[in-house]
Amino acid sequence: MDMKKKERAANLLLLAVAIIWGGGFVAGKMALTGLNPAPVLLYRFSMATLLCGICFCRRIRSTPKVTAVKGCLIGALQMAAQAVQLVGLQYTTPAKQSFLCTAYVALVPFLSWIVLRKRPQPKAFLAGFIALAGIGLISLRGSFDIGFGDGMSLGFAALFGLQIVLVGRFVGKDADSIQLSFFQFLTASVIAGTACLMSGESLIPIGWESLSGIMYLGILNTFVAMAGQNVGQKYTRDTTASLIISLESLFGFTFSVLYYHEQLEWRMLAGGVLCFAAILVNTTQGKFSFTNHRKK
């Protein structure tokens, strides 16, 4: 398979990740009905670690030390980001958080510039702000007061944007994405478990709704989607990855409408058009498009 076909396949995989993560906003709110954030994260990452270990035992056994260290670094950052997101979700709605969290789409080009010293072409910045405008149309209604939950959600956007940049840096040509994912999950579960022990919080979920949310977060949102992110980013650009993943806002709002019966508006359709337009701006090949900034 040539590089263009691999990049298309990677982009489709990242779209599937966005759909799953869109459902994660609702699943997170469901999980919090019966548990506090730390136990939710413990269940989430422990389940992902166990599933990854069972499915890819032989590959994980041969993990090089450098890959394990990179996975641990991403896992620590992932844990911090998810903790901030869940705390924020206690004080805001899934629909509003789906906008605030995906603000990373506008931050990634700047973070990539700072961390990797690679100045993106102007279209990366333009596409990021088009997508951010679309996400705003999808999720924002009424006043835009920055409360505690909103501020925490924006904090997640910064942390997750940094994670996207680091994943893009770490999953080079010779890196095994599954090995990286396992140590990412393992590190996050150890940190979450330590937090639970220190706080003495209950680990028993209350209610079927909470249990259902935990199962979704652990199996789909973490094991399937995060591993999918690591695999997909191996073959596509960081800016493209952030734009495709930002579509989780569209799906998050849709799932929130279906589950919580929020009112549908023209803004959602207009915002979706802008999000897809942003992806086209950044990914269309030709005279006015980006060239792949990855070294071949």
Secondary structure, DSSP 8 states (H G I E B T S, - for coil): --HHHHHHHHHHHHHHHHHHHHHHHHHHHHHTTTS-HHHHHHHHHHHHHHHHHHHTHHHHHT--HHHHHHHHHHHHHHHHHHHHHHHHHTTS-HHHHHHHHTTHHHHHHHHHHHHH-----HHHHHHHHHHHHHHHHHH--S-----HHHHHHHHHHHHHHHHHHHHHHHS-TT--HHHHHHHHHHHHHHHHHHHHHHHT---S--SHHHHHHHHIIIIIIIIIHHHHHHHHTTSS-HHHHHHHHTTHHHHHHHHHHHHH-----HHHHHHHHHHHHHHHHHH--STTS----S--
